[in-house]
Amino acid sequence: MGLRLRLALTFLGLLLLFGINLAVYFVSDQRQTATVESLSRAISSQRILASVGENLRSIQRQIALISQLEIKEITAIREEELAQFDLQLVDLTKTIEAYLILSDRSYEKTPVLLRHTFGKLSQSWKIFYRNFGVNHEKAMLELVTRSEPLAQQIMRDILPQLEREEMTRVKEAGGYFYSTPQWADRITLLIFASSSIGAMAIAYVLARHITRHLDTLKQGMIRIEQGDLDHQISITSRDEFKTLADTFNRMAQRLLSAHNQLSEVNKELEAFSYSVSHDLQTPLRNIDGFSRALSVSHADRMDDEGKHYLTRINANIDEMSELIDALLNLSHLTRSTLHIDNVDLSALAKTISEDIKKSQQDRKIDLFIAEGIIARGDRSLLTIVLENLLNNAFKYTAMHPEAKIEFGMIKQDHKAIYFVRDDGAGFDMKNAGQLFVPFQRMHPKDAFKGNGIGLATVRRIIQRHGGRVWAESAVEKGTTVFFTLP
């Protein structure tokens, strides 16, 4: 499974948990709203039942007062009183219906019994009212046999039962009102804890996966940087890290192939250079021998022009010999084994400078050698580097009556940069690209002696150490040659 897919699935999982949490919130909110409405209806139903009880008791007291009148005081109830009584009964009937609708209990046994019993009681009371004062016996018989029992049934049985049921509904609604938020909070807390633990677990697993593979890639790169081009980075997971490792391995293989090809070409070039240089020495010695024999045995037969030609031949032979020796030394540098150790560059520079200065005692030279400069490298090869650079510094300041030569070190990005600086002839920086190329000169040959191999040798040695070398210069303002070592 790819890393992107894992991250996508993790995001979807967290999104799902968030959706569930949101759904729980909405359900809880709706349930709490419904609970509030149910509680409100239950409380209102209790109030309506209390009102029904009060109205029933009021009518009962009214009828009881009427029924206690003496016979001589009894008169027929007037029509307007009958209409007012009927209106009371209608209002009470509406109140009972409102209770049934509000409590949503129109089809339950006890509320239906209340409606049915009150309907009978209402009819019985009407009969009593219409016959009171007209047919006293019928009115009292209706009151005693029907009205009173029905009223007692409602007041003693039905209404108390309904009140108890409504009280139960209020308690249940109140319980729901308080339990619903707690239930929702617990689920929300559970989801939050689960999502947090899940997110941390996933983050830990992914971080460990990424860190482990990054460490594997880092170690592989270090191995390859150290020259182990055969090293293969092994990552078995089927994700982007494996793709990266496979790509890096293919790149390392191509680099190894190119390195091997380049090594073969360099070996061939080195062998060719060594062979040519070595093979040139024999005919050159023959030429030198014959020319010297000619100048000795036939000197009396040659005029001054002939002797001049022989002198020029011998000078060119010496120069050619120096070039061949330089080429052989350069070839040897690429084949020799490096012996890396701590090298005191300050001590080397001081020794080399003092030896050169002894051969030029007539010159005024200010020499500055920084103390305590230690580097890691091959002592013999670094000696050749400093010999070439310091010899150049002495050579290219020869035209100045006073010279200043310095060896030191600077720090840049926590890396040591070594330098040899002079205030001599300098050169134009537009030609800097040819400075370290063999046999390339920045000045005319007759102005400064040399074979053109010195700086090429310096570059070869520094590159073998894994460093780099460059120069900064200005005409008649001097040159600074910088180099680094790993």
C-alpha positions, -999 to +999 in steps of 0.1 A: +000+000+000+014+033-010+022+061+015-003+085-002-030+058+000-023+053+037-025+090+043-057+092+023-073+063+042-062+079+075-078+112+065-110+094+055-111+075+088-107+107+108-133+123+086-157+094+092-152+097+130-159+134+127-191+127+107-202+102+133-196+127+160-216+153+141-244+129+136-244+121+173-246+158+180-276+163+157-294+132+170-287+143+206-300+178+198-331+165+182-337+141+210-332+168+236-356+191+217-382+163+216-376+156+253-381+193+261-414+193+241-425+161+258-417+175+293-435+207+284-466+188+273-466+166+304-464+197+327-492+214+307-512+182+308-509+182+346-521+218+347-551+210+325-560+180+347-558+202+378-581+226+360-605+198+351-606+187+387-612+223+400-641+228+375-656+195+384-655+202+421-670+237+415-699+222+396-703+196+423-705+222+450-730+242+429-753+212+424-749+202+461-761+237+471-791+235+448-800+200+459-800+211+496-828+237+491-860+231+510-890+220+490-909+253+496-878+272+483-876+251+451-885+269+419-877+259+383-843+270+371-845+298+346-835+294+310-806+317+312-792+297+341-796+265+322-778+281+292-750+293+315-747+257+330-746+242+295-718+266+286-698+255+317-702+219+306-691+227+270-660+246+283-651+216+306-656+192+276-633+214+255-607+214+283-608+176+285-604+174+247-575+198+248-559+176+275-564+145+253-548+163+223-520+179+242-511+146+260-514+127+228-533+100+246-566+101+227-566+063+223-553+052+257-577+035+282-578+060+311-581+092+290-608+076+269-626+065+301-624+102+313-640+114+281-667+087+281-675+091+318-676+129+317-699+126+287-723+105+308-719+129+338-726+159+316-759+144+303-769+134+339-762+169+352-783+184+323-812+161+332-809+171+369-809+208+360-838+206+336-860+186+360-851+205+392-881+225+403-902+208+377-901+171+385-882+171+418-883+134+423-868+127+389-841+153+394-831+139+427-832+103+415-809+113+386-786+130+410-783+102+434-783+072+410-762+085+382-746+119+387-730+113+421-716+078+412-702+092+379-687+122+396-672+101+423-657+078+397-640+107+379-628+124+411-617+094+430-605+070+403-600+085+369-584+119+377-560+105+403-550+078+379-544+103+352-524+125+375-502+096+385-496+088+349-488+124+340-464+125+370-447+094+357-445+110+322-430+142+338-404+121+356-395+101+325-393+133+304-371+149+331-349+118+332-345+119+294-338+156+296-308+151+318-297+117+305-296+127+268-268+153+271-249+129+293-253+101+267-243+124+239-213+138+259-201+102+266-204+092+230-187+124+219-159+119+245-156+082+234-153+092+197-129+120+205-107+097+226-109+070+199-100+094+171-072+109+192-057+075+201-062+063+165-046+095+151-017+092+174-012+055+167-014+061+129+009+091+132+034+070+153+033+041+127+037+065+098+064+084+115+083+052+123+078+040+088+090+072+073+119+076+097+131+040+092+130+043+054+146+077+055+174+064+077+179+034+053+181+059+024+205+081+043+228+052+052+227+040+016+236+075+003+265+077+028+278+043+016+276+054-020+292+088-012+321+070+005+327+052-028+308+019-023+289+022-056+280-015-055+258-009-024+221-014-030+194+003-009+170-024+003+134-013+010+107-040+008+076-019+014+055-012-017+053+025-015+070+057-026+101+048-006+106+016-025+102+036-058+127+061-046+152+033-035+148+015-068+154+048-087+185+055-065+198+020-070+195+023-108+212+057-107+240+042-086+244+013-111+246+038-140+271+058-119+291+026-112+291+017-149+302+052-158+329+052-131+342+019-143+343+031-179+360+063-168+385+044-147+394+022-177+398+052-199+420+069-173+441+038-168+446+036-206+455+073-208+478+070-178+495+040-193+497+057-226+512+089-210+536+069-190+546+048-220+551+078-242+570+097-216+592+068-208+598+059-245+607+095-253+636+095-228+658+070-248+658+090-281+661+122-261+692+109-243+707+098-276+701+133-291+716+148-260+746+125-262+753+131-299+749+168-296+773+170-267+798+147-285+795+169-315+802+200-295+833+184-279+849+165-309+841+190-336+842+223-317+872+235-337+854+229-370+822+249-361+818+286-363+800+306-337+766+301-354+769+263-353+779+265-316+748+287-310+726+261-326+741+233-305+735+254-274+699+259-283+695+221-290+709+213-256+686+239-239+656+224-256+667+189-247+669+199-210+634+215-213+620+184-230+635+162-203+619+184-176+585+181-193+589+143-196+598+140-159+568+162-150+545+141-170+559+109-154+554+125-120+518+135-129+511+100-141+526+086-109+503+108-087+471+092-102+484+057-095+499+061-060+479+050-029+467+077-005+479+074+031+456+097+050+468+111+083+468+144+102+492+168+084+506+201+099+502+223+069+516+253+088+549+234+095+551+222+059+545+257+045+571+272+068+598+246+059+591+250+021+591+288+023+623+290+042+641+267+017+629+288-012+638+320+006+674+308+011+679+306-026+666+342-030+683+360-002+687+392-022+649+397-023+628+416+003+599+393+010+573+395+039+562+360+046+532+352+068+525+316+078+494+310+100+501+287+129+483+255+139+467+246+106+461+209+107+444+190+078+437+153+069+455+141+039+485+123+023+516+141+037+538+136+006+511+147-018+502+178+002+539+187+004+539+187-035+508+210-034+524+235-011+557+233-030+540+242-063+518+270-048+546+286-028+571+283-056+545+301-079+540+328-053+578+334-051+581+332-089+553+356-098+564+383-073+600+383-086+593+415-107+583+434-076+610+450-054+590+441-023+568+411-020+542+398+004+533+360+005+508+345+029+496+310+038+464+307+059+429+294+064+394+308+066+361+292+077+330+293+054+298+273+063+318+255+090+343+242+063+380+250+063+394+267+031+432+269+028+449+295+007+482+308-006+482+345-014+507+368-031+508+404-044+526+395-077+519+397-114+484+382-112+464+374-143+431+383-161+402+363-146+387+358-180+415+332-186+409+315-152+394+284-169+428+275-184+448+280-151+448+243-140+451+228-175+485+212-183+509+233-204+486+263-203+503+296-193+489+329-180+521+348-190+547+347-218+572+319-215+602+342-215+587+363-186+584+334-161+601+300-163+581+268-158+568+237-175+531+244-172+525+213-151+526+226-115+490+238-111+477+208-130+495+186-105+479+206-076+444+201-090+450+164-095+462+159-059+433+180-044+408+161-065+422+128-054+416+139-018+380+148-026+385+185-024+385+213-049+408+242-060+402+276-075+419+310-078+411+347-076+434+372-092+438+406-107+466+419-130+496+433-110+475+429-078+484+394-070+468+359-069+451+339-042+448+301-048+422+284-025+418+247-019+396+225+003+402+191+019+374+167+032 
